[in-house]
Amino acid sequence: MNKLKFAALAAVLVSGSALAEVDKTGFYVGGSLSQVKASGDGDGSSDGAGFGAYGGYNFNEWFGLESIMFVSGDLGEDGVDVGAGALTFTPKFTYHFNDTFSAYAKVGVASMALVVDYGSFDQDFTGVGLAWGVGINAALTENLNLRLSYDETRGDLDEDSFWFDNEYYNGEIDNVKISQVALGLHYQF
């Protein structure tokens, strides 16, 4: 009798996994919570919590396009409020270990922003840079996926409303790096 129960359980598990073929192509959209870190040339780094939204389209099992928009909470300290964010567009290359786990890498372009508020000094810095990222993905169901990722954007930022120049400050922040470690959840259509 035990063998019959075991065989029935095995048949149910095998048929359930066959019916729940993981969807690896098409559109997907999701959100993430992250730890964001921002730094610039000659300056220290600031870190804090952030959140974002992402989506993309997988043309086949190994190639897709993805876009991420993320912003940070307050990254500043000692009375200085700092906020960072980016909008990225990247080709994404995926390797599937099995139907549940996969890893991916991507590289592309980013629109970056840094907002600094320190008393009467309130400045916005923006620019275009390079974006790259890596991550692992776990299929929870046929269409629901959990992922852990590292994304980084780098570029030079210019002050949006800069109107004077001196030897100490020229309205630019060079070599800005905004990185995030994120836990995301997305739905594959």
N, C-alpha and C positions, 0 to 999 in steps of 0.2 A: 504494500500500500504506500509506503514512503517513497518508493521509486516512482510510482505513478504520480504522486504529488510533486516530486522534484521535476519530473518530465513536463508536467503541466505548467509549473512555474517557469521553467526554462523556455517553453514554447511561448508563453505570454511575454516574457522579457524580450525574446528574439523578435517576435512579431511587433511588439511595441517600438523597438528601436528601428525596425525596418520601416514602419509607418511614419516615424518621426525623423525622416531624412532631413538633415540640417540644410537650410537654405544658404547658399554661398554666393549668389549673384543677385543683382538688382539693387534697388534703393534701400538705404538705411538712415535712421535719424535717432539721435539720443542726446543725453546730457551727462555732465560730469561734475564732480567735486574734486578740488585739487589743492596742492600746496604750491604756491607761486613764489618765485624768487626773481628779483630784478637787480641788475648791477650795471654800472657804466664805467668808462675808462677813468681811472684815478679816484673813483668814489668807492665807498663800501657797498655792501649788498644789503638788501632788505627782503624780508620774506613774510608771507602771511597766507591766509586762506583765499581761495578763488572758486569760481564756478564757470561753466561753459556749456555750449551746445555744439554738436557736431553732426555731420551728415555726409553722405556720399553715394556713389554708385559703383558697384562691382561689376565690371564687364564680363569677367569670368572668374574662376576660382583663385587666380593669382594676381590679377591687375584691376585696379580701380582708381577713382579720383575721390579725394576727401577735402572737406573744408571744416575748419574749426574756428569758432569765435569764443574767446575766453577773456574774462576780466578778473582782477584781483579785488580783494577788500583793501583796507588800509595797510600799506606796507611800511609806513613811516614810524618814527619814534621821536621822542623829545619834542613834541609840538609840531612836527613836520608831518603833513599828510601826503602820502605818495600812493598813487594808483597806477596800475599797469594793465595793458591788454593787447590783444593781437587778433587779427583775422588772417587765417592762413589758407592757402590753396595748394594742394600737393598731390602728385601721383603716388599711389600706395601699392606696394608689392607684398603679397601675402604668401606664406608657406603653411600648409595644413599638415599637422602631425597626424591627425585622425579626424573623425567627424566632430569631436568636441573641442580640441585645442588647436590654435594656430598662432603664428607670430607674424609681425609685419614691420616693414621699414618704409619710410617716406621722406621725400625731400622736395622743396618747392619754394614759393615766395610768400611773404607776409607783409601786411600793413600793421605797423606797430604804433603804440601810443603810450605816453608816460605823462601823468598829471602830477604836478608838485604844488602844494599849497602850504606856505609858511608865512603866516601873518599877512602882510600886504603883498607879498610875493606869491602870485598865483599864475603859474605858467603851464601851457600845454606843449608837449614836444611830440612830433609825429615823424614818421619816415617809413621807408620800404626796406625790407631786409630779406634774409635767407631763413627759411624754416625747415626743420627736419624733426623726425621723431621715430621712436620704436615702441613696440608694445606687444602684449600677449592678449589673446582673446579666448574666452571660454563660452561655448554655446550652452546656455541653460535649458532652452527648449528649441523647438524647430525654428523659431523666429526671434527669440530673446537672447541677447549676448551681453556678457559682462567682460570688461577689459581693464587692464592696468597699463598705463602708458607714460612715456616721458617725451615731452615736446619742448623744443627750444627754438627761439627766434633770435637773430642777431642782425644788427644794423646800426647806422648812424642816424640820430634824430636831430631835427631842427626845431627851434622854438617857433610856434605859429605866428606870434605877434611881435617878433623881435624887431626893434627899431634903432638900437644903438650898438656900438662895438667898442670895446676897450681891450687892453692887453690882458685882463684877467678873465673876461667873459665874452664870448663871441656868439652866444645864442645857439650853441650846439652841444650835444652830448655824444661823444664818439664811443664806438664799440659797446653799445648797449646790448645786454643779453637778458632776455626774459625767458625763464624756463618754468615748467610745471610738471609735477608728478600727479597724475590724475587717475581716479577710479570712475569709470563710465559704464553706463547701461544704455544699450540701444536696441531698436526693433528693426529687424531685417524684413522688408516687404516682399 
